[in-house]
Structures are given as C-alpha cells and as structure tokens.
Amino acid sequence: PDEVSTLRSFWIFNGLVLEATPSVIEKVAKRKDVAYVKEDEWISIQTNTAEPEATLTSVEWNIQKINADDVWDLGYTGQGVIVGNVDTGVDATHPALSGKFTGYWHDATWSGCSTPCDDVGHGTHTMGTILGGDGPGPFTNDIGVAPGAQFVAAKAFWYGFGMTSWLLDCMEWIGDLVGQGVNVRVVSNSWGNCDQTDQTFWNAVLTWRNLGIIPVFAIGNSSN
C-alpha cells in the first residue's frame, strides 16, 4: 500500500492513472496486458483573452464572417442543443451566458469549485464564442454562434495548466452525462499540444464519437 498513493481506473478509455514508486511502475510496464506507460503530463492553455471594449451595437465580426446571422434569420439559433466545454471553467453569471447553464458542472482540478468558476477567463471566453448573447434579440455585442443553445462545463485547467488525468476525468464526466440522458451533442476543447503523434486521448475521443458526441479541438493556437 505504501508503494501506491493514487490509483484510478477509467471507462472512457481502457486505462488507469497511477501514482506509485518507480519499482511498481516498472512492474506495470512489463505486464503483457499493458500497451504503454507514460507520464501524467501538464498541458498549458493560451490564457491571454484580453480584448478592447466593444462599441458595436450589432453582431460582431466573427458572426458576420461565417454568416451565422443569416442562419439566425432562418430560425436556427442552436435551440434544443446542449454544448459541452472542457476548459479553464466558466463564469456562468456572465450576462452573455444568462439562462444558458444547465446546472451540470464538474471540477477535476485543485480548485475544488462546487459551482462554476474560471480563474483565468479562457473557458468563459470560448463559451461566449459558442453561444454568448441572444442572437437577433436585444442584447448587444453578440459573439455567440449558437445563442439558443445551452451548456455543461468541466474545469480541467488550474490557472492555465491542466494534467492529462484531469482532462481524461472531464471527458469521462461528459460521457457519464450522456449515459444519464443529458444529450450533449458537441464538446469544445480549446487546448492541445505540439506532439502530432500523441495518441493519449485517441480512444477517449472514439468513445465520445460512439456516444454521438462531436469533439471540436483547437488547432494552430500558440501555446496550445
């Protein structure tokens, strides 16, 4: 028992997280039923979300760029869709997100927030890009592509840094929600790393797809 301080298995992929002495890890690595062992790595996220104050009183440039406002005019604003967000958390009290939080929240980090929190603002920023504002309604400076959607949120980053095990924890939590009947259709993952051959999250993503979840990941952001 003194050689193993942490042991947690996952169903989202066929694996586990283990904190143990080197001798135990070596024994695990030599087992024929173990494909590989790797470090529970830290992943950093780009947290510089500072922007100049908006002065527009209409939809913002990102909406116009992809003609989302034209789709709103056809009556499609994301209504009835639940979006997941694995990020730095979310400020669910932000005016642009008013009435959109479903009540489902998970914190896998050291923060220990029992209710939605965001220590750097990145998750709130990405959530706003997804569904902030009310589209064709009276709210100004609408930045959200699907303002009629609702969201669930999982915090996997603590002050901009997240462990691999935290991310897998959040991915499994979203899978559990779907198993409980919460119809999460798409999940934002605005994080990543520079290792183009890393397959750590491959099987977890395949499980999401089998559950009907569309995973959306950042690509090309610096520091990701």
N, C-alpha and C positions, 0 to 999 in steps of 0.2 A: 504493500500500500504506500510506503514512503517513496517508492520509485515513480509513482504516477500521481500527479496532483490534479490533472484535468483529463476527463475522458467524455467525449460527447459524440454520439453517432448521428448520422443524417439519413433521411429517406429521399431527400431531393436529388441526391446522388449516392452511389454506393461507396461511402467512405466515412471517416471519422476525424475528429480533431483530438490530438493527444499532446499533453504536456508531461514529459517524463525525462528520466535520466538518459544519457547517451546510450548506455547498455541496453535499456529497454527499447529505445528507438532502433538500434541496430538489429535486435531480435525481430522486431516487427518488420523491418525492411527485408529481412531474409526469408520471411514466410512466402510460400508458393502462392498463397491466395491474396497477396498484396502486390498490386501492379507497380506502385511507386510511392515514395515518401518525399514530401517537400516541406519547406519552411512555411509557417503561417505568416506570410509576408504582409508588410504595410503597403498600402496603396494611397497615394496622395491625390487630392482633387483640387482643381483650379477654383479658388475661392474669391478672386477679385471680381466682385459683381457690381462695383460702384459705377453709377451712371449719372449723367447730368439730369437735373429735374426736368420732367417732361412739361411742355407747354401746349401740347396739342389738345384739341377737344374732339378728336375723332379717332378712328382706329389707327394704330401705329404702323410703321413701315413694314415690320415683319409680316403682318396680316395682309397688307396690300401686296407685298412681294409674291405671296403664294395664292393670292385671290381668295383667301378664306372668307372675306366679307361677301363675296359673290355667292359662296355656298350658303352663308347665313341667310341671304335673301331668298334662297330656295327652301328655307325652313330647316336646314340641318345645322345644329349647333353642338352636337355631341350629346344631346339629351338621352338619358337612359343608359349611358356608358359609364363604367367605373374604371378609373385610371389608377395604376399604382405608381409609387415613386420611391426608389431606393437611392437615398442621397444623404445630405447632412441634416435631414429633418425638415420641418416646415413650420412656419408661423401661421397656424390655422385661423388666427384672429385678424390677419391682414385684410383690409377692406376689399381687395381684389379677389379674395378667396371666400368671401362671406357666403355662407349657406352651402358650400360645396364639400365640406368634410363629412365623411360618412360616419365617423366615430371610431374607425379602425386604425390603431396606431401601435407601432412596435419600436422599441429602442434596444438595439443589440450592443450598444457601446457602453463606455464607462459613465456616460452622462446620467443614466438612470432616470430619464424623464418619464413620468407616468402619463403625462399629457403632451401633445405636440410641442416640440421645441426645435430651435435651429440656432446653433451657436455661431455660425458664420454667414448665414443668409443664402447660401448657394441653392439648397433644396427649395426654399421659398421662391427664389428666382426662377428655377426650372419649372416649378409648379405653376407659377404665373404665366410662363410662356405657353404652357399646355392649355390652361383653362381660365386664366385670370380675367376678371371683368365680366361684363354681361353681353358682349357682342353688340347687337343692334339696339340694346337698351340705353338708358340714360347715363350709365356710368361712363366717365371719360377715360381716355388713355387706355383703351382695351388692348392688351397684349396677348391674350389667350386665344389659341386657335380653335379650341372647342369649349366655349364658355358655358355650355349647357351640361357638361359632364361633371361627375363627382370624383372624389379621390380617396384612396387609402395611402398611408405614408409609413415608411420604415426608415429609421435612422441607422445608417451603417458607418458614418464618419463622425469622428470626435475632433473638433477644431481642424477639420480638413484632412484628417488621416483616418483610414479605416483598415482593419485587419481582414485578411481573406476570410477567416472564420466568421467575422461579423457580417460580411456580405452574403456568405452562404446561409447564415442564420436568417437574414432578412428575405432571401429568395425562398427559403423553405416556409417562412411565415406566410408569405403571399400564396404559396402553393396550398398551405393549410386553409387559408381563407376560401380559396376556390373549392376545396373539398367540403367546406361548411356551407356552400351555397352562395357565397359572395362572388358575383360574376365579374371579377377583374379581367378586363379584356386586353389591356396593353399596359406595359410597365416601362417607365423611364429610368434609364441607368446612365446618368451623365458622368461616367467615370471609366477608367481603363488603365492600361499600362502600355509600355513601348515594346513589350515582348510579343511579336506577331505569331509565335508558335506556342504560346502558353495555352494549355487546354484545361486549366483548373476549373473553369465554370462551364465547360462544354456540356457535360451530362446534366447539370442543373438546368441549363437553358433548354436542352432537349426535353426534359421533364415539363418545363413550362409550356413548350410547344404542344406536347401531348395533352396538356390540360386546357389547351385553347388560348393560351396567353401569348401575345405578340411582344417579344422583348425588343426594346429600342435602346441602342447604346451610342454613346458619344464616339465620334471618330474625328481625329485631327486636332482636337483641342490641346493647346500646350499645357504641360504639367499633368496631363492625364495619361 
